[in-house]
Structure formats: structure tokens, C-alpha cells
Amino acid sequence: MDPAIEIHTVPGGTDLYIFFGGIASGIGMPPFEFHRASGILGQHRIFVRDLSQCWYQAGIPGAGRDIRSVAAHLKGLINKIGASRVKFVGNSMGGFAALMFSSLIGTGGAIAFAPQTFISPFLRLRHHDWRWRRRILAAWIAGIRRERIWDLLGVLTRQPPPDGCLVCVSSACALDCVHAAHISGLRGVRVRTYPSGGHGLVAWLRDANQLKSIIATGTCIQ
């Protein structure tokens, strides 16, 4: 089984990027390809996978069995590495995690590509979001005996990441736009909408040579 957390430190690196795996543990493309396309091979990187595939509600092996303990573990890694800037990055389910953990840890900023911003039964029913039913059910089951975060509106309202959140979605995916709109009015949240790419927006941005600039500058509040 792949390790749930991989840490890559780079001599002379000033920034730390924490990447959260999405559905099937990926980030829309192979991790090295993503890192190369985003121009961050010279910076510190942590890659986190949700092996249970339930929106990080069941914790991470080796880091904690629930959301709060994983946040504490990641905060310890951030403090140990001591980077001057921290960015939480994810695609789809990984985007949900990037937004959630950047808020819980209270440092840096988040860049989320085509993220879910809620997985609650009520909101999914309200917006007719029937995607990933079996995996969403696993997330609900995982939350029965743990503290659960099924709606990011609350955590982002209480403690927005100090460097803000950038949410990138495609107008070709109506449900992704619904999820972005759910948090678009919050302090520090910016939404960028692109004309193509659908839910595979992150690969489209790579092919359009836009990914590097987004990763480099996306979360800094002007």
C-alpha cells in the first residue's frame, strides 16, 4: 500500500506545498508531473493521501484517526520544516481537504481546483449532486463516531486561512460552480472561473500553461 504521507524537503527551499490526494488518491495527474508543471520542484513538498477515500473524515494512517489529530500532525510538520510560506493544494476531494486543513491549522493559504465544499446529505440533495455516492456514503459512516466536517462554510467562516483561498472551477461543470458559490462570499475566498476543462480543470490548466502561475501566486491576498 502507498504511504499516506510523503515528505520531500529541499535544501534552500523557502516555500512548503502540502498536496492532498483526491479520488483514487491522485491530484488530477501523476504527482511528479503536477509538481513539474507547477514549477515547484525546488520547494518543500508534503503529499497526503486519504487511503480510505472518504473526504478525510476517517483520519490518515500514521497521522491520526480523525480530522483534528491529522491537522495537529500536519501543523507539527509545518513547524519542523519552518518554511516562510505554506500553501495547501488539492483537486476535487483533495481541494476539500486543502480548504479544510488550511482553515483548521490557521496558517498559509489554499488553492483548490474543482473542489467539493460540502458533502452533507441535505446540501447534496438540495443541489442534486449525486456524484461518488458510494464514497460519500463511506464518508458519512466515518463521521458517525468522529467529529465530522461535512460543510466547509462553518470552518472557513470561523477561521479563514490568513493568506486566503483561491477556488478554481470550470463553467463547463455546473456542480463545481455550485460548490464554489457556496463559499464565494466569505472573507478571503476568491473564485476564478475558466471556460473549459470541466471537472478535469487542473489538467486543462496544465495543458494551457496556466498552472505554474496559479500555484506561484494564487493564494496571496493583494
C-alpha positions, 0 to 999 in steps of 0.5 A: 500500500502507498504511504499516506504521507510523503515528505520531500524537503529541499535544501534552500527551499523557502516555500512548503506545498502540502498536496492532498490526494483526491479520488483514487488518491491522485491530484488530477495527474501523476504527482511528479508531473503536477509538481513539474508543471507547477514549477515547484520542484525546488520547494518543500513538498508534503503529499497526503493521501486519504487511503480510505477515500472518504473526504478525510473524515476517517483520519490518515494512517500514521497521522491520526484517526480523525480530522483534528489529530491529522491537522495537529500532525500536519501543523507539527510538520509545518513547524519542523520544516519552518518554511516562510510560506505554506500553501495547501493544494488539492483537486476535487476531494483533495481541494476539500481537504486543502480548504479544510486543513488550511482553515483548521491549522490557521496558517498559509493559504489554499488553492483548490481546483474543482473542489467539493465544499460540502458533502452533507446529505441535505446540501447534496440533495438540495443541489442534486449532486449525486456524484461518488455516492458510494464514497460519500456514503463511506464518508458519512459512516466515518463521521458517525463516531468522529467529529465530522466536517461535512460543510466547509462554510462553518470552518472557513467562516470561523477561521479563514486561512490568513493568506486566503483561498483561491477556488478554481472551477470550470463553467463547463461543470455546473456542480463545481460552480455550485460548490464554489458559490457556496463559499464565494462570499466569505472573507478571503475566498476568491473564485476564478472561473475558466471556460473549459476543462470541466471537472478535469480543470487542473489538467486543462490548466496544465495543458494551457500553461496556466498552472505554474502561475496559479500555484506561484501566486494564487493564494496571496491576498493583494 
